[in-house]
Amino acid sequence: MHVAIIGNGVTGVTAAVRIRQRRPDWRITLISGESRYHYSRPALMYVFMGHMRYEDTKPFEDSYWAEQRIDLLRAWVTEIDTEQKRLHLLDRDPLAYDRLLIATGSKPNRFGWPGQDLEGVQGLWGLYDLKRLYDTAARTEQAVIVGGGLIGIELAEMLHSRNIDVTFLVRERSYWDNILPKEESGMINEIIRAAGIGLRLETELKEIVSDDSRRCVAVETGNGERISCQLVGLTAGVSPNIDLLRESSIETKRGVLVDSSLRTSAADVWAAGDCAEILRPEADRNLIQQVWYTGKLQGELVGDVIAGEERAYDPGIWFNSAKFLDLEYQTYGQVNMDVPGEKNLFWRHPDQQLAVRIVYTDDGVVGVNLMGLRWRHEVCERWILDKRPVHWVLEHLAEANFDPEFFRRHEPAIQSALREQIA
């Protein structure tokens, strides 16, 4: 039995390791045109900032793959022939498979802006982007970043660390306010501006302007402002990377359509991770999850299923974490705003960038947001799974604290403020 896996990100690698654990005698091939070895994409910013080397971003020693008898093939897949069970490769002979996993991840969004293909315009997604960034940053004094997401703030910090003047263009009223409540979003606005980074809210990119050599020299906004720059970072979100499947028989929509066991419409073909769109007939829309830990979860499940175990994907309690310059952020469960039946409690430290939000209903706590504080993942998740009443959660806040020893504890102030709000 030969299992081919397209993509060597966290999902593809997790699936390969899982299959090897369950099927010691099967042949497994990991295919990637970008890199031979699996590396951590979130670590690229630390390579650029000099905190890590590329070698440090690889979770496994290079010798690991031969020891596990997992073949690494550096090649671009150009076509999937599901009838003949063959992968057509660029400048290589076709590769036959018995079972196939598509784990091609996601790609940066581009919306047809004039000038988006100029030299000096790029996203931040892989090793090629990092190399381009090194080259362009060497001649850059001013940069403009389009989009207010997590990749955008990482790119801003990277460029800011090299004393490059950075300006954000964010079309929303506040940074990331399509995800965060206004108080948390407002804190991010504050920390961006305090770092000396320009922030243009409710501002859209109209055009990227070039010189005679087709290098970007400025952007023009929808408000009529012209901002000089030698680098434009396009970080307006991502979408499933399914270009390879456009001409195949595998059904797609926003992503590769899969059932709860991550099977596609084609026999012996699965898809998982950022590129997968999980069918949910009972819900308003299908499920696409594009964070690291869900990629790993789906990789574990699909590895088991390909190896012969029947399983269905359970996304569990939603979790995400990020860092906005020096501000850490964590979220557990669903933190929505203006949802009937949900109530919000919010505390913010009067002098520091620290905040807590607890969302609850009559049935118990459903979500937690943390800014600048660390709470234990397993404790917050258990509160939500067990539907603990909000009064019980407030009484047990200290159990969640994960700050290092000698850090100041804030539970008494948080408890006092939130109990007053309930009253």
C-alpha positions, 0 to 999 in steps of 0.5 A, spaced: 500 500 500 502 506 497 500 513 501 501 519 497 501 526 501 501 532 497 503 538 502 508 537 508 505 542 513 503 540 520 497 537 517 500 532 512 506 531 516 502 529 522 498 524 518 504 521 515 507 520 522 500 517 524 499 512 518 506 510 520 505 508 527 499 504 525 501 501 518 509 499 519 509 496 512 506 501 508 510 506 503 508 513 505 511 519 500 510 526 502 510 531 497 512 538 497 515 543 491 517 548 497 521 545 501 524 538 502 523 538 510 517 540 514 518 546 518 514 551 522 511 557 518 509 561 524 517 561 526 519 565 520 518 571 523 523 569 528 528 567 523 527 574 520 528 578 526 535 574 528 532 570 534 532 563 530 535 560 524 532 556 519 534 549 522 531 551 528 524 551 525 524 544 523 521 540 529 524 533 527 531 532 525 533 530 518 535 523 519 528 522 522 524 521 516 529 515 513 528 512 520 521 512 519 521 510 512 517 516 510 520 518 503 520 526 502 519 528 494 521 535 493 516 536 487 510 540 484 504 536 483 501 539 476 495 534 476 491 529 480 488 523 475 483 520 480 481 515 475 488 512 474 491 514 481 497 518 478 500 524 480 503 528 475 509 532 477 513 538 474 519 535 470 518 528 473 515 522 472 508 521 474 507 518 481 502 512 482 498 512 489 493 507 492 491 512 497 492 520 497 491 525 502 491 533 499 494 537 505 495 543 500 494 548 506 491 555 504 494 561 500 494 569 501 488 573 498 489 577 492 483 582 490 485 584 483 488 591 486 492 595 480 499 593 481 499 587 486 504 584 481 509 589 482 516 588 485 516 589 492 509 587 493 508 580 497 505 576 502 508 572 508 506 565 507 513 561 506 520 560 505 520 564 498 516 570 501 521 570 506 527 570 501 523 576 497 522 579 504 530 579 505 532 582 498 526 587 498 527 590 506 535 591 504 532 597 500 526 599 504 525 605 508 517 605 508 512 599 508 505 599 507 501 593 510 494 592 507 489 588 512 488 587 519 490 580 521 495 576 524 500 575 519 499 583 518 501 584 525 507 579 524 510 582 518 509 589 521 513 587 527 518 584 523 519 590 519 519 595 525 525 591 528 529 593 522 527 600 523 523 601 517 517 605 517 510 601 517 503 604 516 497 599 516 491 600 511 485 597 515 478 597 512 475 596 518 473 601 524 478 598 528 484 592 528 481 585 527 474 588 529 471 582 525 474 577 530 474 581 537 469 585 541 471 593 540 474 593 547 480 588 545 480 591 538 481 597 541 487 595 545 490 592 539 490 599 536 493 602 542 499 598 542 500 598 535 500 606 535 504 606 541 510 602 538 510 607 533 507 604 527 502 608 523 494 605 523 489 608 518 483 605 520 477 605 515 482 605 509 482 601 503 487 600 498 486 603 491 492 602 487 499 600 488 504 605 484 510 603 480 516 607 477 519 605 470 522 599 472 516 596 475 518 597 482 512 599 487 514 606 490 507 608 493 500 606 494 494 610 493 488 609 498 480 610 497 480 616 501 485 619 496 491 619 500 498 617 497 503 614 501 510 613 499 513 606 500 518 601 497 514 595 500 507 593 500 505 587 504 498 584 502 496 580 508 488 581 507 487 574 510 487 567 506 483 562 503 484 554 501 489 553 496 485 548 491 488 551 485 491 544 483 484 541 483 480 546 479 481 541 473 480 534 477 474 530 478 474 532 486 469 536 488 470 543 491 467 549 493 471 554 497 475 548 499 476 541 498 469 538 500 470 532 505 465 529 509 466 528 517 471 523 516 475 528 511 473 523 505 473 527 498 468 525 493 473 521 489 475 514 491 481 513 496 482 521 496 482 525 503 483 532 504 485 535 511 487 542 514 487 549 511 484 546 504 479 542 507 471 544 507 467 540 512 460 538 509 455 540 515 448 539 512 445 541 519 449 548 520 448 554 516 455 553 512 460 548 512 466 548 516 473 551 514 478 551 520 485 555 518 489 555 525 495 550 527 492 546 532 486 544 528 491 542 522 494 538 527 487 535 529 485 533 522 492 530 521 491 525 526 484 524 524 485 523 517 491 519 518 487 514 523 482 513 517 487 512 511 490 507 516 483 503 516 480 506 523 473 509 522 473 516 526 469 522 525 472 529 526 470 533 532 473 540 532 471 540 540 472 547 544 475 553 539 481 555 541 486 560 538 492 564 541 496 570 538 501 575 539 500 583 537 507 586 538 508 585 546 501 583 547 499 576 548 492 574 546 488 567 548 481 565 546 477 559 548 470 557 546 465 562 542 466 569 544 461 573 540 457 579 541 450 581 541 448 574 541 441 573 544 441 570 551 449 571 551 452 576 557 459 579 557 463 581 563 469 585 561 475 587 566 481 591 564 487 593 568 487 601 569 494 602 567 496 596 564 494 592 557 491 586 561 484 584 560 479 579 561 472 577 558 467 572 560 461 570 556 456 566 559 448 564 558 443 561 563 446 554 562 454 556 563 460 559 561 461 559 553 467 563 552 473 567 555 478 572 552 484 574 555 489 580 553 496 580 556 494 574 561 495 567 561 490 562 563 491 554 563 488 551 557 485 545 560 482 549 565 478 554 561 476 548 556 473 544 562 469 550 564 466 550 557 465 543 556 462 542 563 458 548 563 460 551 569 456 557 572 459 564 571 459 565 579 463 558 580 468 560 574 469 567 578 470 563 585 475 558 581 479 563 577 486 562 581 486 555 578 486 557 571 492 562 572 498 560 568 503 566 569 510 565 572 512 565 579 513 572 582 508 575 577 503 579 580 496 576 581 490 580 578 484 575 580 481 579 586 481 585 582 477 581 576 473 577 581 470 584 584 469 588 578 466 582 574 461 580 580 459 588 580 457 587 573 453 581 575 450 585 580 
